[in-house]
Amino acid sequence: MKKIFTPEFIASILLQVILLGVVVFFIQKHFENKWAPLTAEETLRRTNFLNAKRDVYSQAIDILNRALANSEFIENGQLSSPLHRNRGSKYPTELEVNSCFSKLCIYSSNKEILRTYRKLFDNKDKQLKPILEMGKFVNLLREDLGYESIKVDPYNNEFQFIVIHKKDVP
């Protein structure tokens, strides 16, 4: 009669059982980590990160709007008069612009956000259309924050910079 339990057979069975056990262990750990409820600490850390990201994005929008408010626009084929506009604030300082850029580098997960922000302060680019770029910037921020896809199309004048004219001109 032949021996069924030869040393090779037993070694093969042991090896298969060990490999199967390792595979099952890693699959179980993967699903435990994926479906395990988040701890309060992890939830708080994620919430704080998202809030900080939102605050930096709001700061970037504020700085860009102040820069645009202090820019000259062409209205009806002529350069807009600074005397007729109620700008409401001063041009942002280099410190504000660069500090915000550094924060964007920390919190943004999209390099195009950084490129667009920097591009909006490029005074050498005469082909730059700042309102179109600002619309793109806002869209990029919306995408990065995970908001629903309501694309504001800057090319169809859906995103505009609103100019407030003074009622009484000195």
NUZA-149838 format. One record per atom (N, C-alpha, C): atom name; residue in one letter; x, y, z. Coordinates in Angstrom, 3 decimals. Layout:
% residues N
<"CA", "a", <X, Y, Z>>
...
END
This chain:
% residues 170
<"N", "m", <0.826, -1.154, 0.000>>
<"CA", "m", <0.000, 0.000, 0.000>>
<"C", "m", <0.891, 1.245, 0.000>>
<"N", "k", <0.481, 2.228, -0.772>>
<"CA", "k", <1.225, 3.472, -0.883>>
<"C", "k", <1.002, 4.331, 0.344>>
<"N", "k", <2.047, 5.076, 0.677>>
<"CA", "k", <1.917, 6.025, 1.768>>
<"C", "k", <1.287, 7.307, 1.244>>
<"N", "i", <0.211, 7.747, 1.869>>
<"CA", "i", <-0.439, 8.979, 1.445>>
<"C", "i", <0.253, 10.191, 2.061>>
<"N", "f", <0.628, 10.082, 3.314>>
<"CA", "f", <1.214, 11.210, 4.031>>
<"C", "f", <2.730, 11.177, 3.959>>
<"N", "t", <3.216, 11.483, 2.791>>
<"CA", "t", <4.668, 11.551, 2.604>>
<"C", "t", <5.165, 12.887, 3.136>>
<"N", "p", <6.444, 13.011, 3.426>>
<"CA", "p", <6.981, 14.293, 3.923>>
<"C", "p", <6.738, 15.454, 2.949>>
<"N", "e", <6.800, 15.187, 1.639>>
<"CA", "e", <6.539, 16.247, 0.670>>
<"C", "e", <5.085, 16.713, 0.721>>
<"N", "f", <4.168, 15.774, 0.888>>
<"CA", "f", <2.752, 16.097, 0.953>>
<"C", "f", <2.449, 16.937, 2.196>>
<"N", "i", <2.997, 16.522, 3.329>>
<"CA", "i", <2.773, 17.248, 4.585>>
<"C", "i", <3.377, 18.654, 4.496>>
<"N", "a", <4.581, 18.775, 3.926>>
<"CA", "a", <5.213, 20.089, 3.770>>
<"C", "a", <4.387, 20.968, 2.839>>
<"N", "s", <3.856, 20.391, 1.787>>
<"CA", "s", <3.024, 21.140, 0.850>>
<"C", "s", <1.753, 21.636, 1.536>>
<"N", "i", <1.112, 20.806, 2.315>>
<"CA", "i", <-0.108, 21.190, 3.029>>
<"C", "i", <0.206, 22.298, 4.039>>
<"N", "l", <1.282, 22.135, 4.798>>
<"CA", "l", <1.662, 23.157, 5.774>>
<"C", "l", <1.944, 24.495, 5.094>>
<"N", "l", <2.671, 24.465, 3.995>>
<"CA", "l", <2.987, 25.686, 3.269>>
<"C", "l", <1.719, 26.360, 2.743>>
<"N", "q", <0.794, 25.589, 2.206>>
<"CA", "q", <-0.447, 26.143, 1.697>>
<"C", "q", <-1.301, 26.736, 2.818>>
<"N", "v", <-1.355, 26.061, 3.957>>
<"CA", "v", <-2.131, 26.555, 5.100>>
<"C", "v", <-1.527, 27.863, 5.609>>
<"N", "i", <-0.201, 27.926, 5.710>>
<"CA", "i", <0.458, 29.140, 6.188>>
<"C", "i", <0.230, 30.291, 5.213>>
<"N", "l", <0.392, 30.043, 3.916>>
<"CA", "l", <0.167, 31.094, 2.918>>
<"C", "l", <-1.282, 31.556, 2.923>>
<"N", "l", <-2.212, 30.618, 3.027>>
<"CA", "l", <-3.618, 30.980, 3.071>>
<"C", "l", <-3.919, 31.808, 4.324>>
<"N", "g", <-3.331, 31.437, 5.444>>
<"CA", "g", <-3.515, 32.189, 6.686>>
<"C", "g", <-2.988, 33.616, 6.575>>
<"N", "v", <-1.824, 33.789, 5.943>>
<"CA", "v", <-1.248, 35.122, 5.772>>
<"C", "v", <-2.144, 35.965, 4.865>>
<"N", "v", <-2.625, 35.398, 3.778>>
<"CA", "v", <-3.488, 36.120, 2.856>>
<"C", "v", <-4.784, 36.528, 3.556>>
<"N", "v", <-5.401, 35.609, 4.284>>
<"CA", "v", <-6.645, 35.911, 4.993>>
<"C", "v", <-6.396, 36.993, 6.051>>
<"N", "f", <-5.256, 36.920, 6.762>>
<"CA", "f", <-4.915, 37.911, 7.778>>
<"C", "f", <-4.838, 39.310, 7.169>>
<"N", "f", <-4.127, 39.465, 6.034>>
<"CA", "f", <-3.982, 40.778, 5.415>>
<"C", "f", <-5.305, 41.299, 4.840>>
<"N", "i", <-6.101, 40.422, 4.284>>
<"CA", "i", <-7.411, 40.837, 3.771>>
<"C", "i", <-8.294, 41.304, 4.925>>
<"N", "q", <-8.270, 40.573, 6.029>>
<"CA", "q", <-9.062, 40.950, 7.194>>
<"C", "q", <-8.606, 42.300, 7.741>>
<"N", "k", <-7.319, 42.518, 7.855>>
<"CA", "k", <-6.807, 43.801, 8.348>>
<"C", "k", <-7.189, 44.950, 7.414>>
<"N", "h", <-7.132, 44.702, 6.113>>
<"CA", "h", <-7.506, 45.729, 5.143>>
<"C", "h", <-8.953, 46.166, 5.358>>
<"N", "f", <-9.862, 45.206, 5.466>>
<"CA", "f", <-11.265, 45.547, 5.627>>
<"C", "f", <-11.564, 46.114, 7.010>>
<"N", "e", <-10.837, 45.681, 8.033>>
<"CA", "e", <-11.004, 46.271, 9.365>>
<"C", "e", <-10.643, 47.754, 9.331>>
<"N", "n", <-9.521, 48.077, 8.689>>
<"CA", "n", <-9.081, 49.472, 8.609>>
<"C", "n", <-9.996, 50.301, 7.718>>
<"N", "k", <-10.528, 49.675, 6.679>>
<"CA", "k", <-11.375, 50.416, 5.743>>
<"C", "k", <-12.737, 50.712, 6.344>>
<"N", "w", <-13.307, 49.771, 7.053>>
<"CA", "w", <-14.658, 49.917, 7.558>>
<"C", "w", <-14.739, 50.237, 9.044>>
<"N", "a", <-13.627, 50.268, 9.708>>
<"CA", "a", <-13.651, 50.571, 11.142>>
<"C", "a", <-14.096, 52.014, 11.339>>
<"N", "p", <-14.902, 52.251, 12.334>>
<"CA", "p", <-15.327, 53.626, 12.575>>
<"C", "p", <-14.133, 54.494, 12.970>>
<"N", "l", <-14.197, 55.745, 12.543>>
<"CA", "l", <-13.116, 56.662, 12.872>>
<"C", "l", <-13.161, 57.011, 14.353>>
<"N", "t", <-12.000, 57.163, 14.919>>
<"CA", "t", <-11.942, 57.594, 16.308>>
<"C", "t", <-12.272, 59.081, 16.359>>
<"N", "a", <-12.605, 59.544, 17.536>>
<"CA", "a", <-12.913, 60.969, 17.701>>
<"C", "a", <-11.688, 61.806, 17.329>>
<"N", "e", <-10.509, 61.315, 17.658>>
<"CA", "e", <-9.282, 62.049, 17.329>>
<"C", "e", <-9.095, 62.172, 15.823>>
<"N", "e", <-9.321, 61.088, 15.097>>
<"CA", "e", <-9.180, 61.103, 13.638>>
<"C", "e", <-10.230, 62.004, 13.000>>
<"N", "t", <-11.447, 61.945, 13.497>>
<"CA", "t", <-12.516, 62.807, 12.980>>
<"C", "t", <-12.182, 64.270, 13.220>>
<"N", "l", <-11.686, 64.596, 14.414>>
<"CA", "l", <-11.322, 65.960, 14.738>>
<"C", "l", <-10.155, 66.440, 13.873>>
<"N", "r", <-9.186, 65.561, 13.649>>
<"CA", "r", <-8.038, 65.927, 12.815>>
<"C", "r", <-8.482, 66.231, 11.385>>
<"N", "r", <-9.347, 65.417, 10.834>>
<"CA", "r", <-9.841, 65.651, 9.471>>
<"C", "r", <-10.679, 66.927, 9.393>>
<"N", "t", <-11.510, 67.142, 10.396>>
<"CA", "t", <-12.341, 68.347, 10.423>>
<"C", "t", <-11.481, 69.595, 10.518>>
<"N", "n", <-10.475, 69.563, 11.379>>
<"CA", "n", <-9.578, 70.714, 11.515>>
<"C", "n", <-8.823, 70.997, 10.221>>
<"N", "f", <-8.390, 69.948, 9.536>>
<"CA", "f", <-7.682, 70.129, 8.265>>
<"C", "f", <-8.598, 70.766, 7.226>>
<"N", "l", <-9.816, 70.267, 7.127>>
<"CA", "l", <-10.761, 70.809, 6.155>>
<"C", "l", <-11.114, 72.263, 6.481>>
<"N", "n", <-11.287, 72.571, 7.756>>
<"CA", "n", <-11.580, 73.954, 8.150>>
<"C", "n", <-10.409, 74.875, 7.838>>
<"N", "a", <-9.186, 74.406, 8.100>>
<"CA", "a", <-8.001, 75.215, 7.796>>
<"C", "a", <-7.883, 75.431, 6.289>>
<"N", "k", <-8.172, 74.404, 5.518>>
<"CA", "k", <-8.119, 74.516, 4.057>>
<"C", "k", <-9.148, 75.532, 3.566>>
<"N", "r", <-10.348, 75.443, 4.096>>
<"CA", "r", <-11.405, 76.385, 3.719>>
<"C", "r", <-11.015, 77.822, 4.080>>
<"N", "d", <-10.407, 78.007, 5.254>>
<"CA", "d", <-9.983, 79.346, 5.679>>
<"C", "d", <-8.898, 79.905, 4.766>>
<"N", "v", <-7.951, 79.065, 4.371>>
<"CA", "v", <-6.891, 79.512, 3.462>>
<"C", "v", <-7.470, 79.865, 2.105>>
<"N", "y", <-8.413, 79.077, 1.626>>
<"CA", "y", <-9.038, 79.371, 0.341>>
<"C", "y", <-9.823, 80.679, 0.413>>
<"N", "s", <-10.490, 80.923, 1.525>>
<"CA", "s", <-11.211, 82.191, 1.695>>
<"C", "s", <-10.236, 83.361, 1.727>>
<"N", "q", <-9.108, 83.178, 2.399>>
<"CA", "q", <-8.094, 84.226, 2.445>>
<"C", "q", <-7.542, 84.505, 1.044>>
<"N", "a", <-7.308, 83.449, 0.265>>
<"CA", "a", <-6.795, 83.620, -1.099>>
<"C", "a", <-7.800, 84.387, -1.960>>
<"N", "i", <-9.066, 84.056, -1.828>>
<"CA", "i", <-10.095, 84.768, -2.595>>
<"C", "i", <-10.149, 86.232, -2.177>>
<"N", "d", <-10.049, 86.495, -0.885>>
<"CA", "d", <-10.060, 87.872, -0.399>>
<"C", "d", <-8.875, 88.665, -0.955>>
<"N", "i", <-7.694, 88.082, -0.915>>
<"CA", "i", <-6.491, 88.761, -1.425>>
<"C", "i", <-6.614, 89.016, -2.922>>
<"N", "l", <-7.092, 88.025, -3.655>>
<"CA", "l", <-7.248, 88.205, -5.106>>
<"C", "l", <-8.309, 89.251, -5.434>>
<"N", "n", <-9.390, 89.282, -4.676>>
<"CA", "n", <-10.413, 90.296, -4.920>>
<"C", "n", <-9.897, 91.696, -4.602>>
<"N", "r", <-9.078, 91.832, -3.547>>
<"CA", "r", <-8.494, 93.140, -3.257>>
<"C", "r", <-7.538, 93.564, -4.367>>
<"N", "a", <-6.798, 92.605, -4.912>>
<"CA", "a", <-5.897, 92.925, -6.020>>
<"C", "a", <-6.699, 93.355, -7.250>>
<"N", "l", <-7.780, 92.652, -7.542>>
<"CA", "l", <-8.618, 93.017, -8.690>>
<"C", "l", <-9.305, 94.359, -8.473>>
<"N", "a", <-9.725, 94.632, -7.238>>
<"CA", "a", <-10.390, 95.904, -6.956>>
<"C", "a", <-9.454, 97.083, -7.183>>
<"N", "n", <-8.169, 96.858, -7.030>>
<"CA", "n", <-7.198, 97.926, -7.225>>
<"C", "n", <-6.565, 97.883, -8.614>>
<"N", "s", <-7.165, 97.132, -9.499>>
<"CA", "s", <-6.698, 97.062, -10.882>>
<"C", "s", <-7.533, 98.005, -11.732>>
<"N", "e", <-6.983, 98.362, -12.859>>
<"CA", "e", <-7.724, 99.206, -13.799>>
<"C", "e", <-8.382, 98.299, -14.831>>
<"N", "f", <-9.620, 98.600, -15.152>>
<"CA", "f", <-10.358, 97.826, -16.134>>
<"C", "f", <-10.718, 98.713, -17.312>>
<"N", "i", <-10.977, 98.077, -18.416>>
<"CA", "i", <-11.424, 98.805, -19.600>>
<"C", "i", <-12.945, 98.695, -19.648>>
<"N", "e", <-13.594, 99.841, -19.593>>
<"CA", "e", <-15.048, 99.891, -19.660>>
<"C", "e", <-15.448, 100.735, -20.858>>
<"N", "n", <-16.287, 100.182, -21.681>>
<"CA", "n", <-16.751, 100.868, -22.898>>
<"C", "n", <-15.575, 101.356, -23.748>>
<"N", "g", <-14.539, 100.546, -23.820>>
<"CA", "g", <-13.380, 100.862, -24.658>>
<"C", "g", <-12.411, 101.849, -24.049>>
<"N", "q", <-12.667, 102.309, -22.822>>
<"CA", "q", <-11.774, 103.262, -22.173>>
<"C", "q", <-11.334, 102.714, -20.821>>
<"N", "l", <-10.160, 103.152, -20.390>>
<"CA", "l", <-9.654, 102.776, -19.081>>
<"C", "l", <-10.563, 103.367, -18.014>>
<"N", "s", <-10.971, 102.544, -17.050>>
<"CA", "s", <-11.891, 103.031, -16.019>>
<"C", "s", <-11.199, 104.092, -15.157>>
<"N", "s", <-11.946, 105.060, -14.764>>
<"CA", "s", <-11.405, 106.157, -13.966>>
<"C", "s", <-11.340, 105.741, -12.501>>
<"N", "p", <-10.193, 105.897, -11.866>>
<"CA", "p", <-10.102, 105.535, -10.448>>
<"C", "p", <-10.946, 106.446, -9.564>>
<"N", "l", <-11.297, 107.631, -10.061>>
<"CA", "l", <-12.112, 108.542, -9.272>>
<"C", "l", <-13.565, 108.096, -9.196>>
<"N", "h", <-14.006, 107.315, -10.158>>
<"CA", "h", <-15.402, 106.911, -10.226>>
<"C", "h", <-15.675, 105.571, -9.551>>
<"N", "r", <-14.633, 104.924, -9.036>>
<"CA", "r", <-14.806, 103.590, -8.457>>
<"C", "r", <-14.671, 103.631, -6.939>>
<"N", "n", <-15.503, 102.868, -6.289>>
<"CA", "n", <-15.426, 102.712, -4.839>>
<"C", "n", <-14.709, 101.394, -4.574>>
<"N", "r", <-13.396, 101.430, -4.472>>
<"CA", "r", <-12.576, 100.215, -4.382>>
<"C", "r", <-12.717, 99.514, -3.033>>
<"N", "g", <-12.778, 100.253, -1.958>>
<"CA", "g", <-13.050, 99.666, -0.655>>
<"C", "g", <-11.864, 99.116, 0.110>>
<"N", "s", <-10.708, 98.979, -0.492>>
<"CA", "s", <-9.557, 98.455, 0.242>>
<"C", "s", <-8.269, 98.775, -0.496>>
<"N", "k", <-7.164, 98.499, 0.200>>
<"CA", "k", <-5.846, 98.723, -0.380>>
<"C", "k", <-5.368, 97.459, -1.082>>
<"N", "y", <-4.421, 97.642, -1.994>>
<"CA", "y", <-3.813, 96.514, -2.694>>
<"C", "y", <-3.111, 95.635, -1.662>>
<"N", "p", <-3.192, 94.312, -1.788>>
<"CA", "p", <-2.542, 93.435, -0.813>>
<"C", "p", <-1.024, 93.591, -0.840>>
<"N", "t", <-0.414, 93.404, 0.306>>
<"CA", "t", <1.039, 93.529, 0.409>>
<"C", "t", <1.711, 92.235, -0.050>>
<"N", "e", <3.004, 92.327, -0.303>>
<"CA", "e", <3.768, 91.128, -0.679>>
<"C", "e", <3.719, 90.083, 0.429>>
<"N", "l", <3.759, 90.546, 1.672>>
<"CA", "l", <3.691, 89.624, 2.798>>
<"C", "l", <2.384, 88.836, 2.783>>
<"N", "e", <1.271, 89.513, 2.568>>
<"CA", "e", <-0.025, 88.829, 2.525>>
<"C", "e", <-0.090, 87.830, 1.377>>
<"N", "v", <0.348, 88.272, 0.201>>
<"CA", "v", <0.271, 87.425, -0.987>>
<"C", "v", <1.139, 86.178, -0.817>>
<"N", "n", <2.368, 86.364, -0.347>>
<"CA", "n", <3.288, 85.226, -0.216>>
<"C", "n", <2.945, 84.329, 0.967>>
<"N", "s", <2.431, 84.905, 2.023>>
<"CA", "s", <1.997, 84.099, 3.168>>
<"C", "s", <0.832, 83.200, 2.759>>
<"N", "c", <-0.098, 83.758, 2.021>>
<"CA", "c", <-1.236, 82.972, 1.543>>
<"C", "c", <-0.779, 81.886, 0.563>>
<"N", "f", <0.189, 82.239, -0.299>>
<"CA", "f", <0.710, 81.256, -1.246>>
<"C", "f", <1.344, 80.076, -0.505>>
<"N", "s", <2.092, 80.371, 0.556>>
<"CA", "s", <2.710, 79.297, 1.345>>
<"C", "s", <1.652, 78.405, 1.986>>
<"N", "k", <0.582, 79.015, 2.475>>
<"CA", "k", <-0.505, 78.229, 3.066>>
<"C", "k", <-1.197, 77.378, 2.002>>
<"N", "l", <-1.359, 77.939, 0.805>>
<"CA", "l", <-1.943, 77.153, -0.288>>
<"C", "l", <-1.067, 75.942, -0.610>>
<"N", "c", <0.248, 76.133, -0.530>>
<"CA", "c", <1.177, 75.018, -0.783>>
<"C", "c", <0.982, 73.899, 0.243>>
<"N", "i", <0.644, 74.275, 1.461>>
<"CA", "i", <0.446, 73.277, 2.518>>
<"C", "i", <-0.887, 72.548, 2.350>>
<"N", "y", <-1.946, 73.283, 2.097>>
<"CA", "y", <-3.286, 72.698, 2.148>>
<"C", "y", <-3.853, 72.247, 0.811>>
<"N", "s", <-3.370, 72.767, -0.284>>
<"CA", "s", <-3.963, 72.437, -1.571>>
<"C", "s", <-3.444, 71.099, -2.088>>
<"N", "s", <-4.344, 70.309, -2.618>>
<"CA", "s", <-3.943, 69.035, -3.206>>
<"C", "s", <-3.952, 69.105, -4.731>>
<"N", "n", <-4.075, 70.297, -5.272>>
<"CA", "n", <-4.107, 70.485, -6.716>>
<"C", "n", <-3.080, 71.551, -7.096>>
<"N", "k", <-2.065, 71.161, -7.854>>
<"CA", "k", <-1.009, 72.108, -8.237>>
<"C", "k", <-1.520, 73.232, -9.122>>
<"N", "e", <-2.611, 73.001, -9.816>>
<"CA", "e", <-3.166, 74.036, -10.697>>
<"C", "e", <-3.680, 75.226, -9.883>>
<"N", "i", <-4.104, 74.975, -8.653>>
<"CA", "i", <-4.527, 76.066, -7.771>>
<"C", "i", <-3.345, 76.989, -7.514>>
<"N", "l", <-2.195, 76.410, -7.226>>
<"CA", "l", <-0.985, 77.199, -6.965>>
<"C", "l", <-0.563, 77.978, -8.200>>
<"N", "r", <-0.593, 77.319, -9.346>>
<"CA", "r", <-0.202, 77.988, -10.598>>
<"C", "r", <-1.127, 79.163, -10.917>>
<"N", "t", <-2.418, 78.963, -10.746>>
<"CA", "t", <-3.384, 80.021, -11.068>>
<"C", "t", <-3.252, 81.194, -10.108>>
<"N", "y", <-3.081, 80.905, -8.826>>
<"CA", "y", <-2.913, 81.982, -7.845>>
<"C", "y", <-1.681, 82.822, -8.191>>
<"N", "r", <-0.582, 82.142, -8.464>>
<"CA", "r", <0.665, 82.848, -8.799>>
<"C", "r", <0.496, 83.646, -10.097>>
<"N", "k", <-0.182, 83.048, -11.056>>
<"CA", "k", <-0.393, 83.683, -12.360>>
<"C", "k", <-1.171, 84.993, -12.234>>
<"N", "l", <-2.107, 85.044, -11.296>>
<"CA", "l", <-2.923, 86.246, -11.121>>
<"C", "l", <-2.114, 87.438, -10.603>>
<"N", "f", <-0.943, 87.183, -10.078>>
<"CA", "f", <-0.082, 88.278, -9.624>>
<"C", "f", <1.080, 88.524, -10.577>>
<"N", "d", <1.054, 87.898, -11.744>>
<"CA", "d", <2.110, 88.086, -12.744>>
<"C", "d", <1.835, 89.364, -13.527>>
<"N", "n", <2.550, 90.415, -13.189>>
<"CA", "n", <2.336, 91.711, -13.834>>
<"C", "n", <2.945, 91.790, -15.228>>
<"N", "k", <3.788, 90.826, -15.583>>
<"CA", "k", <4.468, 90.856, -16.884>>
<"C", "k", <3.601, 90.286, -18.001>>
<"N", "d", <2.632, 89.459, -17.635>>
<"CA", "d", <1.789, 88.799, -18.632>>
<"C", "d", <0.705, 89.756, -19.111>>
<"N", "k", <0.905, 90.356, -20.260>>
<"CA", "k", <-0.057, 91.322, -20.795>>
<"C", "k", <-1.284, 90.644, -21.400>>
<"N", "q", <-1.184, 89.342, -21.683>>
<"CA", "q", <-2.307, 88.598, -22.262>>
<"C", "q", <-3.242, 88.053, -21.187>>
<"N", "l", <-2.866, 88.217, -19.932>>
<"CA", "l", <-3.644, 87.673, -18.824>>
<"C", "l", <-5.003, 88.354, -18.727>>
<"N", "k", <-6.023, 87.550, -18.620>>
<"CA", "k", <-7.379, 88.058, -18.402>>
<"C", "k", <-7.748, 87.691, -16.972>>
<"N", "p", <-7.555, 88.638, -16.039>>
<"CA", "p", <-7.670, 88.299, -14.620>>
<"C", "p", <-9.036, 87.796, -14.188>>
<"N", "i", <-10.102, 88.293, -14.773>>
<"CA", "i", <-11.433, 87.841, -14.359>>
<"C", "i", <-11.649, 86.389, -14.788>>
<"N", "l", <-11.184, 86.037, -15.987>>
<"CA", "l", <-11.290, 84.643, -16.432>>
<"C", "l", <-10.460, 83.728, -15.539>>
<"N", "e", <-9.249, 84.168, -15.199>>
<"CA", "e", <-8.380, 83.365, -14.336>>
<"C", "e", <-8.975, 83.234, -12.938>>
<"N", "m", <-9.592, 84.288, -12.448>>
<"CA", "m", <-10.225, 84.234, -11.126>>
<"C", "m", <-11.377, 83.236, -11.144>>
<"N", "g", <-12.147, 83.211, -12.224>>
<"CA", "g", <-13.222, 82.217, -12.353>>
<"C", "g", <-12.673, 80.803, -12.345>>
<"N", "k", <-11.578, 80.580, -13.057>>
<"CA", "k", <-10.939, 79.259, -13.049>>
<"C", "k", <-10.471, 78.907, -11.641>>
<"N", "f", <-9.899, 79.894, -10.955>>
<"CA", "f", <-9.388, 79.684, -9.605>>
<"C", "f", <-10.516, 79.254, -8.661>>
<"N", "v", <-11.635, 79.934, -8.732>>
<"CA", "v", <-12.780, 79.587, -7.881>>
<"C", "v", <-13.269, 78.175, -8.195>>
<"N", "n", <-13.320, 77.819, -9.478>>
<"CA", "n", <-13.727, 76.463, -9.858>>
<"C", "n", <-12.767, 75.420, -9.293>>
<"N", "l", <-11.467, 75.697, -9.360>>
<"CA", "l", <-10.472, 74.764, -8.828>>
<"C", "l", <-10.645, 74.590, -7.319>>
<"N", "l", <-10.930, 75.677, -6.615>>
<"CA", "l", <-11.140, 75.595, -5.164>>
<"C", "l", <-12.373, 74.757, -4.847>>
<"N", "r", <-13.444, 74.954, -5.611>>
<"CA", "r", <-14.664, 74.166, -5.400>>
<"C", "r", <-14.379, 72.676, -5.577>>
<"N", "e", <-13.659, 72.346, -6.636>>
<"CA", "e", <-13.331, 70.936, -6.892>>
<"C", "e", <-12.498, 70.359, -5.761>>
<"N", "d", <-11.502, 71.123, -5.302>>
<"CA", "d", <-10.609, 70.614, -4.267>>
<"C", "d", <-11.329, 70.429, -2.939>>
<"N", "l", <-12.318, 71.251, -2.657>>
<"CA", "l", <-13.084, 71.108, -1.420>>
<"C", "l", <-14.139, 70.020, -1.520>>
<"N", "g", <-14.341, 69.492, -2.730>>
<"CA", "g", <-15.283, 68.393, -2.908>>
<"C", "g", <-16.721, 68.835, -3.003>>
<"N", "y", <-16.935, 70.090, -3.348>>
<"CA", "y", <-18.311, 70.566, -3.503>>
<"C", "y", <-18.894, 70.041, -4.795>>
<"N", "e", <-20.216, 70.061, -4.846>>
<"CA", "e", <-20.886, 69.552, -6.035>>
<"C", "e", <-20.428, 70.324, -7.268>>
<"N", "s", <-20.579, 69.709, -8.383>>
<"CA", "s", <-20.030, 70.234, -9.631>>
<"C", "s", <-20.941, 71.296, -10.237>>
<"N", "i", <-20.891, 72.498, -9.685>>
<"CA", "i", <-21.597, 73.642, -10.269>>
<"C", "i", <-20.512, 74.513, -10.865>>
<"N", "k", <-20.129, 74.208, -12.067>>
<"CA", "k", <-19.059, 74.951, -12.717>>
<"C", "k", <-19.562, 76.326, -13.130>>
<"N", "v", <-18.880, 77.330, -12.629>>
<"CA", "v", <-19.167, 78.693, -13.050>>
<"C", "v", <-18.265, 78.947, -14.245>>
<"N", "d", <-18.860, 79.190, -15.380>>
<"CA", "d", <-18.090, 79.349, -16.608>>
<"C", "d", <-17.686, 80.809, -16.793>>
<"N", "p", <-16.394, 81.112, -16.623>>
<"CA", "p", <-15.966, 82.502, -16.767>>
<"C", "p", <-16.059, 83.007, -18.211>>
<"N", "y", <-16.113, 82.096, -19.177>>
<"CA", "y", <-16.168, 82.509, -20.579>>
<"C", "y", <-17.570, 82.963, -20.996>>
<"N", "n", <-18.589, 82.576, -20.229>>
<"CA", "n", <-19.958, 82.977, -20.549>>
<"C", "n", <-20.438, 84.099, -19.634>>
<"N", "n", <-19.505, 84.825, -19.053>>
<"CA", "n", <-19.807, 85.929, -18.141>>
<"C", "n", <-20.657, 85.504, -16.947>>
<"N", "e", <-20.568, 84.226, -16.549>>
<"CA", "e", <-21.258, 83.786, -15.345>>
<"C", "e", <-20.482, 84.203, -14.107>>
<"N", "f", <-19.177, 84.368, -14.247>>
<"CA", "f", <-18.350, 84.858, -13.150>>
<"C", "f", <-17.857, 86.232, -13.546>>
<"N", "q", <-18.217, 87.223, -12.753>>
<"CA", "q", <-17.842, 88.589, -13.095>>
<"C", "q", <-17.261, 89.279, -11.880>>
<"N", "f", <-16.459, 90.282, -12.150>>
<"CA", "f", <-15.996, 91.166, -11.095>>
<"C", "f", <-16.908, 92.378, -11.149>>
<"N", "i", <-17.599, 92.626, -10.075>>
<"CA", "i", <-18.599, 93.694, -10.052>>
<"C", "i", <-17.919, 94.998, -9.651>>
<"N", "v", <-18.024, 95.993, -10.494>>
<"CA", "v", <-17.422, 97.301, -10.251>>
<"C", "v", <-18.504, 98.215, -9.690>>
<"N", "i", <-18.195, 98.830, -8.542>>
<"CA", "i", <-19.136, 99.735, -7.887>>
<"C", "i", <-18.695, 101.162, -8.195>>
<"N", "h", <-19.556, 101.908, -8.853>>
<"CA", "h", <-19.257, 103.307, -9.164>>
<"C", "h", <-19.771, 104.196, -8.048>>
<"N", "k", <-19.025, 105.238, -7.785>>
<"CA", "k", <-19.450, 106.228, -6.772>>
<"C", "k", <-20.619, 107.022, -7.332>>
<"N", "k", <-21.517, 107.410, -6.445>>
<"CA", "k", <-22.669, 108.184, -6.888>>
<"C", "k", <-22.278, 109.636, -7.142>>
<"N", "d", <-21.429, 110.167, -6.297>>
<"CA", "d", <-21.007, 111.554, -6.496>>
<"C", "d", <-19.520, 111.579, -6.806>>
<"N", "v", <-19.180, 112.163, -7.904>>
<"CA", "v", <-17.787, 112.234, -8.352>>
<"C", "v", <-17.226, 113.569, -7.869>>
<"N", "p", <-16.058, 113.541, -7.165>>
<"CA", "p", <-15.497, 114.801, -6.683>>
<"C", "p", <-15.009, 115.696, -7.795>>
END
